[in-house]
């Protein structure tokens, strides 16, 4: 079956290709790699088709190629092709009002709650559409300076949440672009704490590239970038409130922990707790309400296990689990003591915790949780001959490979 494409769809296809830094030949190569070998066209013919689809010389595209586009760009059909119900591109932007700000601000809190309980996939499409149709158009209309700053603030917060949802389902290129958009928006607010939050998340994204298996020669590049981003974030956050400042310092500690440097990691963790315990001198930003002591203790546990300090990592994770009850945060934290027990040679405890992680992960649509489970299995791999470890690997298979 073939579908008609509109100019908006063609513009989206071209924009998403260019956003990834691909020319038509690179996109064609990605498509060919995703195809069944028996049905592959030649590279030259596929490049010609891509150019024709983008230019409008060919206005119909088959379902097969629609699905291939979605697969290689890691986007849904709605995001790429179902754009007809969006406002016309030449429509005037809606006139913002002060009442828009609290309405938009309530949305990230609801999305965060959904994200944490069900995983990033369930509300991601709705969140992306809301950002595209409701939030961003209001940034282009004239507004008094105070309202304009408020609009850019909530737009930054919204973009950060949507970025996290894309990262949670493995759409890392889109997540990175949303972070770049958020950085530009935050700059318009003159809020250094907000800019620091964005920089800290940029650092976290670099570490995600390491976690998903960056090439060895790129691994250190990503870690160095993460250290640079988070160091800059700490500098910008000097006057932030205790919780937001501590959250930003956790990302700096996490970046250092990926180098294996215990001394620098310890210094960064000390700075984190010093920030958390400082007197409150300014109100916390809205985004900081999503975090707390349990999150900081979880991040400390991650850092400690990264530098091979299994026993204190277990203590930190167990304390974090006393307050982290939402499924996705709980799954992330359960992975830490499982790996720490494995590091310390406590295989029975590692397997018990891993089985609990598997149970929780089975209720979530989250590529990042599956990645954490894979890290646990990697830590248990040297002990795979043990019956309890074999049981963990067997129980993990349907969670890691749900399509099978």
PARO-514941 format. One record per residue (C-alpha): x, y, z. Coordinates in steps of 0.001 Angstrom, whole numbers, padded with zeros to 6 digits, always signed. Example, Ala and Ser with C-alpha at 12.3 -4.5 7.8 and 13.67 -1.06 7.14 Angstrom:
2
+012300-004500+007800/+013670-001060+007140/
END
This chain:
404
+000000+000000+000000/+001298+003471-000907/+000578+006738+000924/+000559+010311-000364/+003070+012647+001264/+002516+016337+001883/+005117+019089+001757/+005250+019050+005539/+006070+015353+005556/+008770+015835+002937/+010263+018696+004948/+010223+016517+008082/+011993+013627+006315/+014704+015956+005050/+015073+017709+008418/+015368+014478+010392/+017998+013157+007979/+020044+016340+008237/+019633+016472+012020/+021605+013236+012183/+024286+014595+009887/+023409+012112+007138/+023415+012647+003394/+020951+010614+001252/+023591+007932+000687/+024084+007417+004422/+020333+007181+004989/+020096+004668+002153/+022859+002587+003718/+021037+002570+007066/+017840+001454+005333/+019613-001290+003415/+021146-002600+006644/+017655-002851+008158/+016154-004719+005181/+015753-008375+004474/+018592-009270+002109/+016212-010855-000393/+014319-007591-000875/+017153-005092-001090/+017275-002611-003981/+020600-001254-005148/+022154+001583-003161/+021973+003927-006154/+018262+003313-006731/+017431+003820-003059/+019405+007084-002969/+017396+008299-005983/+014136+007398-004243/+015139+009236-001064/+015970+012340-003090/+012652+012097-004950/+010633+011613-001766/+012241+014671-000214/+011902+016856-003315/+008334+015850-004140/+009217+014367-007528/+007603+011229-006085/+004711+011979-003729/+003754+008422-002780/+005711+006177-000434/+004929+002545+000312/+004214+001229+003777/+007442-000776+003634/+009546+002349+003272/+007497+004290+005815/+008319+001586+008349/+011973+001575+007322/+012178+005340+007795/+010720+004947+011289/+013104+002131+012125/+016345+003809+011094/+015353+007262+012410/+013947+005696+015613/+010717+007675+015406/+007048+006763+015274/+004880+007005+012158/+002914+009805+013790/+006085+011818+014352/+007265+011389+010760/+004209+011029+008567/+000960+011966+010330/+001415+015730+010333/-001772+016843+008604/-003504+017868+011819/-000671+020199+012871/-001285+023942+012478/-000214+025292+009064/+003389+026387+009037/+002496+029914+007969/-000205+030311+010625/+000407+033187+013069/+001631+032000+016477/-000984+031950+019230/-000975+034971+021494/+000386+033882+024893/-001284+034870+028165/-000073+034654+031782/-002515+031787+032277/-000548+029650+029792/+002430+029289+032115/+000844+027400+035043/-001070+025158+032636/+002065+024161+030738/+004057+023813+033964/+001629+021209+035298/+002244+018994+032291/+005876+017981+033001/+004889+016866+036504/+002180+014590+035071/+004526+013290+032387/+007228+012606+034965/+004784+010581+037036/+003757+008536+033980/+007366+008126+032897/+008421+006823+036300/+005592+004374+036703/+005238+002981+033163/+008412+003917+031253/+009071+006546+028622/+007222+004996+025697/+003645+005354+026896/+003325+009146+026980/+006235+010072+024725/+004207+010639+021566/+001621+012757+023346/+004366+014768+025071/+006169+015373+021772/+002987+016559+020091/+002111+018844+023017/+005581+020375+022872/+005283+020864+019101/+001692+022104+018930/+001167+023983+022179/+004435+025010+023804/+006833+025991+021029/+004432+028147+018963/+003937+030435+021959/+007633+031230+022037/+007421+032945+018652/+004663+035405+019535/+005205+038845+021017/+004882+038955+024808/+005986+041282+027627/+009458+040442+028895/+008381+038847+032225/+005858+036605+030461/+008357+035797+027740/+010927+034653+030316/+008317+032521+032067/+007302+030928+028774/+010896+030088+027888/+011397+028650+031372/+008459+026248+031135/+009378+025416+027541/+012871+024466+028704/+011458+022273+031461/+009065+020633+029010/+011788+019984+026435/+013972+018410+029106/+011208+016017+030104/+010488+015032+026488/+014221+014548+025912/+014394+012196+028896/+011440+010214+027546/+013140+009786+024185/+016352+008698+025872/+014378+006211+027943/+013205+004422+024798/+016595+004535+023092/+015969+007466+020727/+019205+009145+021696/+019653+011367+018626/+016250+012972+019196/+017003+013269+022914/+020249+015098+022130/+018504+017512+019754/+015876+018300+022382/+018655+019020+024879/+020241+021401+022377/+016858+023115+021937/+016502+023339+025719/+019920+024977+026014/+018853+027702+023580/+015584+028229+025423/+017289+028398+028824/+019633+031087+027502/+016605+033312+026884/+015590+033161+030567/+018785+034533+032161/+018338+031748+034752/+021786+030268+035421/+020372+027395+037484/+018161+026373+034598/+021122+026513+032210/+023147+024472+034703/+020438+021794+034748/+020522+021563+030962/+024328+021279+030949/+024191+018536+033589/+021745+016604+031447/+023988+017098+028419/+026707+015403+030449/+024367+012582+031386/+023536+012068+027721/+027241+011663+026934/+027432+008952+029608/+024414+007254+028040/+026439+006972+024827/+029100+005112+026817/+026507+002845+028422/+024965+001763+025120/+028349+000633+023825/+030303+003475+022256/+033341+002393+020266/+036459+002172+022471/+038081+005165+020790/+034897+007219+021374/+034337+006110+024963/+036906+008497+026434/+035649+011321+024226/+032131+010931+025638/+033439+010759+029211/+035611+013854+028748/+032629+015719+027331/+030501+014605+030280/+033111+015914+032721/+033325+019216+030832/+029546+019688+030623/+028974+018839+034283/+031922+020924+035467/+030401+023887+033630/+027040+023083+035177/+028539+023146+038689/+030043+026544+037949/+026714+027954+036809/+024917+026488+039836/+026913+028345+042499/+023862+030311+043654/+021326+027532+043169/+019201+026141+045972/+020490+023143+047958/+018535+020430+046140/+019039+021692+042591/+022726+022372+043249/+023206+018906+044741/+021435+017271+041783/+023803+019021+039374/+026831+017903+041397/+025635+014275+041230/+026101+014345+037469/+029641+015668+037894/+030404+012842+040328/+028881+010319+037956/+031032+011564+035084/+034189+011236+037172/+033182+007772+038360/+033188+006569+034753/+036940+007222+034665/+037498+004918+037646/+039170+007741+039582/+038081+007164+043185/+039646+010320+044575/+037934+012681+042107/+034661+010789+042472/+034826+011109+046249/+035583+014832+045976/+032595+015336+043682/+030306+013365+046013/+031501+015427+048984/+030637+018586+047042/+027206+017125+046325/+026375+016510+049991/+027883+019843+051030/+025562+021532+048535/+022549+019575+049805/+023249+020517+053418/+023796+024234+052789/+021254+026712+054177/+018460+027617+051795/+019211+031035+050371/+016969+030969+047299/+013785+029147+046284/+014184+025859+044456/+013157+025863+040780/+010070+023912+039786/+012057+021150+038073/+013906+020274+041301/+010696+018981+042906/+011100+015769+040890/+014209+014874+042901/+015144+014474+046539/+017353+012723+049073/+016526+009278+047691/+017637+010294+044213/+020917+011716+045545/+021608+008536+047502/+020872+006488+044370/+023308+008532+042316/+025938+008131+045028/+025436+004359+044873/+025928+004420+041091/+029176+006326+041485/+030482+003955+044138/+029762+000837+042123/+031414+002411+039081/+034670+002772+041021/+034443-000718+042490/+033318+000145+046032/+030661-002516+046337/+029827-002508+050058/+029187+001252+050464/+027310+001152+047145/+024956-001479+048580/+024320+000613+051705/+023568+003722+049651/+021267+001848+047277/+019367+000137+050089/+018746+003489+051768/+017589+004934+048445/+015153+002055+047956/+013345+002978+051165/+011879+006008+049377/+012086+005161+045657/+008766+003396+045122/+007863+004313+041525/+008699+001396+039267/+011262+002905+036903/+013413+004665+039557/+013176+001532+041699/+014361-000614+038793/+017358+001669+038219/+018320+001464+041875/+017835-002305+042155/+020472-002773+039479/+023105-001076+041632/+023169-003477+044631/+022893-006410+042225/+026106-005287+040515/+027734-004347+043826/+027002-007775+045336/+028458-009392+042236/+031586-007236+042579/+031963-008339+046201/+031449-012017+045384/+028088-012233+047155/+026438-014083+044306/+023299-015278+046127/+022442-011717+047173/+023211-010477+043659/+020846-013033+042156/+018060-012283+044639/+018216-008579+043818/+018517-009270+040096/+015340-011375+040187/+013498-008474+041838/+014817-006151+039133/+013579-008533+036436/+010100-008570+037977/+009917-004771+038047/+011454-004368+034578/+008802-006646+033108/+006174-003991+033879/+008040-001166+032143/+008553+000057+028610/+012065+001401+029112/+015201+000799+027078/+017286+002305+029875/+015931-000180+032421/+016721-003015+030037/+020208-001570+029700/+020594-001596+033493/+019501-005240+033507/+022105-006000+030834/+024760-004394+033040/+023716-006668+035902/+024020-009724+033662/+027456-008567+032572/+028522-008362+036229/+027184-011887+036806/+028696-013382+033644/+031866-014721+035369/+029609-016767+037687/+027273-018119+035035/+028045-021723+035968/+026185-021250+039260/+022547-022498+039106/+021156-019276+040623/+022963-017189+038003/+021678-019391+035181/+018168-018849+036543/+018700-015078+036395/+019827-015232+032764/+016833-017378+031869/+014361-015084+033635/+015910-011994+032011/+015589-013250+028421/+011900-012344+027817/+012409-008925+029419/+015467-008092+027324/+013947-009466+024124/+010167-008975+024447/+009565-009426+020687/+010815-012980+020891/
END
